[in-house]
Amino acid sequence: MALGNPLGSGAAGKRRQPSLAQLRAFAAVAEHLHFRDAAAAIGMSQPALSGSVAALEETLGVTLLERTTRKVLLSPAGARLAVRARAVLDEVQALLAEAEAVRAPFTGVLRLGVIPTVAPYLLPTVLGLVHDRYPDLDLQVHEEQTASLLDGLTAGRLDLLLLAVPLGIPGVVELPLFDEDFVLVTPLGHPLGGRSGIAREALRELNLLLLDEGHCLRDQALDICREAGREDVPVTTTAAGLATLVQLVAGGLGCTLLPHTAVRVETSRSEQLRTGSFAEPAPSRRVALAMRAGAARGAEYRELAAALREALRPLPVRVLGAGS
């Protein structure tokens, strides 16, 4: 018996298609589970949003939401189709971004994600470069920890990242910018304060203060300790940011490691601090831009990386070539 074409003529072939406005309204409700919040998020009136979702349900012939007087829930079908709706909207956004990139490089929105241990020290250089060289670029900055930034990049929420590498993430391309040494920060009067040529092995005996879990700088500090032969680093005090961490050192609670770009800003806050440099090769970290493989604006991001390398030369870093 011959099988008919499921996409052939007849009622199925003439079925109405959902509009992007309907999908956008449904995706917003699925994310916020609240009509008022969803409407505000996408700049639509609440009646218009409700009407769009109802029209989508009619078009699809599926109940997407379970509405009560107190809250909104996704139906089982709605939970499945919300994923599809978001994927469609992401692809449409990618299409628009690609078209925009083809029309005019370095225009439109660029959503840049930056880790907290980089943002305060490099953003002045980044923002100055964009202001002077790319005045038509709408740079939007998001400061988040590495895991959140990578989620945002792969999901399409962010376009470009500025963070410590290597990442080793499939589908993510790293554009190296520079290497920078770590500096030992001690309280006033500490025997290693102000010294140069400190052996890494000295880290075995120090009371080392660290950032909270989730910061890549914490992981890097622990790696440096392991390389120095110290497997166990007791963690009794942590901080959410470098400014707090350095103040804990100034208060005599221990020592810490700072990337060189952060030293001038953070140690200027207190006269109760000293710094020491390590013997060569000093422990260091690499900072790079990261983008999705095959990004529509990949050529622009590579050009931006090259311009940023030149702009960063006055900082206490070792600028890298494009192929590093």
Secondary structure, 3 states (H helix, E strand, C coil): CCCCCCCCCCCCCCCCCCCHHHHHHHHHHHHHCCHHHHHHHHCCCHHHHHHHHHHHHHHHCCCCEEECCCCEEECHHHHHHHHHHHHHHHHHHHHHHHHHHHHCCCCEEEEEEECCCCHHHHHHHHHHHHHHHCCCEEEEEEECCHHHHHHHHHHCCCCEEEEEECCCCCCEEEEEEEEEEEEEEEECCCCCCCCCCECHHHHHCCCECEECCCCHHHHHHHHHHHHCCCCCCCCCCEECCHHHHHHHHHCCCCEEEEEHHHHHHHHCCCCCEEEECECCCCCEEEEEEEEECCCCCHHHHHHHHHHHHHHCCCCCCEECCCCC
